[in-house]
Structures are given as structure tokens and as C-alpha cells.
Amino acid sequence: EMEDRSRFGDREGTIDVELKLSNEGAGHTFPTGDPDRFVTVTFALRNTADGSLVKTQTHTLKRWILWRPLILELRDNRLHRSEKRAYRFTEEVPEGAGSYALEVEVVYHLMTEKALLKIGYPDELPVRHVLSRRDLRFRKR
């Protein structure tokens, strides 16, 4: 679920978007399975006039494991069963007219790039799956 609370006035503008994720009905932590699996939530704001990146923000849901000398879970910020979590993106846009595009993407990753190279994972097999993608447009006059 996404909520847009952006505000634009004569001289000012604020992009303010909140993405809410929930783990409903799974009965287990998300993502689950192999400890290398993780999910990213990325906000990328671009100026549509020239395509320049104004701001990017990424959140990662995963388990951090120490494999040697013994297996130890260092941190776990995955979504637990029935848990709800909000991710917020806020940015003041420069004075004057302009148009902006905010891409919000939730991606499921089977493993990191480093792990791919280490095990020789075939290039033709997908390792990332886009679960959700939204493009929001903002125009300041």
C-alpha cells in the first residue's frame, strides 16, 4: 500500500511518499528460505527535464549471517508473520517550476552479486524478481 502526502505551493514543494509492507498470510518470516535471500525497497527520484538522479534511498530486509568460525546470526530485519512496516521517502524539491518522477520498487533477490560470482551461477537464470513497481509523477508550476 502506498500513500502520497506530497505538497506543492507557489514557491515550495515536498515529495512525501510512504510505502507500507505487510506479511499477511505467509505464516513465516519474509523473505524465507536460504539465508542469502533478501528484499530491497528502493526509492529513486529523478528530475524528468534532464533525467538526473536527485535522491535515492534503499532499505534491505534480510538476515546477516557469520558463517565462520561458527554459524552465528548477527542481525535479522525481515518481516515477521503478520508484521507491518512503513518506509518513508521525503525530499524538498528546488524552488521554481519542474517535474519529477519517483520510482518505488520492491525486489526479491536470490543472492548477492558476490555470491553469484563465487558459485558460478548461470547468467541466463534470473536472480532478482520485481515484486512491485510504481512510478509517481510530480509537477511543480
Secondary structure, DSSP 8 states (H G I E B T S, - for coil): -EEE--EE-SS-EEEEEEEEEE--S-SS-BS-SSTT-EEEEEEEEEETTT--EEEEEEEEE-EEEE-SSS-EEEEE--B-TT-EEEEEEEEE--SSSEEEEEEEEEEEESS-HHHHHHHT--TTS--EEEEEEEEEEEEE-
